[in-house]
Structure formats: C-alpha cells, structure tokens
Amino acid sequence: MSRVVVTIDGPAGSGKSTLAPELASRMGWSHLDSGALYRVLAWLASRRGLDLTTTGTSIIHLADEVGIDLQRTATSQKFLVGGEDVTEGIRAPEVSHAASHVAKLPEIRDWVVRRLRGLADQSPDGVVADGRDMGTVVFPDAILKIFLEASADERARRRQKELAERGYEQTLDTVRMELLSRDDVDRNRAHSPMVPAKDAIHIDTTDCSVAEVTARVEKLIRRAVDDNNTQTNENAS
Ligand code: DC
C-alpha cells in the first residue's frame, strides 16, 4: 500500500498536538509534528543570535551545518540539534513566539516542507501530519483533512495547563494574549497562511472531551481509508 496522509490543521490550543499522535498510534502510522520543525529552527536561530525577521537562508545554512535530526520510536520522537536534545527546550513560550516569526520566511518554509515530505515518504503505511498548512500546501493530496477550532478562552486554558505541566507558570491573560498574537501572525503572513483547506472538515473542540474528538476523527480516518482502498482497487481493475 502506498502511504496515505491525514492532515490536522488549526491554531494553537485547538487540540492538534493531543489528537495527532494518539490517532497516529491507533492507526499504526507515523506522526509528523510540523510545528516542532519551525520551533527547532527558531530555537537554533535564537541560540546563535540570528535575526529572526530577515533572511531565512542564514538560518537554513546554520541548520544544515549543525545538523537537525529526528529520532522516532513507536511512542515518542526526539529532536536533536547538533546532537543536543532540544525536545523539551523547543516548547518554551519564547520559542513559540520566535517560531511564528521564522515561519513567515519563505526559505524556512521551503526547507520544512521538503523535510516533511521526505519524512512522509519514509513512512510506509500512513501519516498523521499536524500544523497550519498541512492540508493546503504540504499534503494537498491527503485522504482526509481536518481543521480544528476552539474558543480563545478554552485554547488559553489548555495552553496554560500544558505550559504549567512543563514548568512554565503564566497568567491566563498572558497566555491568551500570546495565542491571539500568534494567531494573527500565522493567519496574516504572505506565505502559506493558516487557512482551512477548501475540502477540510471543521471540528470545534471547545466543549468536547479529548476522547470524543479522538473517537470522531478516528471514525472519519477509517472511513477515508476504506474509500481510498476502494478507489485504488477500482482504478487498478
Ligand atoms: O503548532 P506549534 O504551536 O508547535 O507551531 C509553532 C509555530 O510554528 C506556529 O505559531 C506557526 C508555525 N507553524 C507554521 O507556520 N506552519 C505549520 N505547519 C506549523 C507551525
């Protein structure tokens, strides 16, 4: 079977990062966290004191020189920059902000897109890819595209909890403002802005439990896989 892709896009706190790895695991597929790659580049650029708003070429040169590796196991993934494990470090609030800015640069986006497609091609069965432009730009041929949404208050609550679990204590107001400012940058940039694909299914997760959303999307994925198999068999006969 050639690989199939399911995309899950949406703003921060909409539920992507909980849903995508869980669904990938239920399907026995790989999970591609595109935001983590923008975070890794932002982390590296900040660490080396590069200007985040000018050319992305110098950031990419540096990344290629230092080496960015992704180590995947069935249950986790680690990001290494020049051998240093940055998996936790890239989740810091200042890296979220920086990632949103480096993600505006076309050279950075090209690099990430190439990397994501390469990783998808190494995944023999299927991939669940989450981000902002997975369904519109990176995997337009996905068999199922989901766009998650949730109210700003609920997203801020979730994000505050997630940050606290990582040891970052922030007020709800601060988290809410950071989310809204990041939404604004991500939605209004010139290259691959965060917009739902025309054929995406919209799911508002504000009042839903994780279990409910996961069960609903899993059902959609299984149906899309069946339809895709039927289509493939019809084309072959
Ligand atoms: O999903 P995340 O919060 O880890 O993403 C961090 C930032 O990376 C986000 O604010 C914008 C950028 N990003 C992007 O531009 N395109 C993607 N597909 C994923 C993330």
Boltz pocket constraint, residues with backbone or C-beta under 6 A from the ligand:
constraints:
  - pocket:
      binder: B
      contacts: [[A, 12], [A, 34], [A, 35], [A, 36], [A, 38], [A, 39], [A, 96], [A, 99], [A, 100], [A, 103], [A, 130], [A, 131], [A, 132], [A, 133], [A, 134], [A, 182], [A, 186], [A, 192]]
      max_distance: 6.0
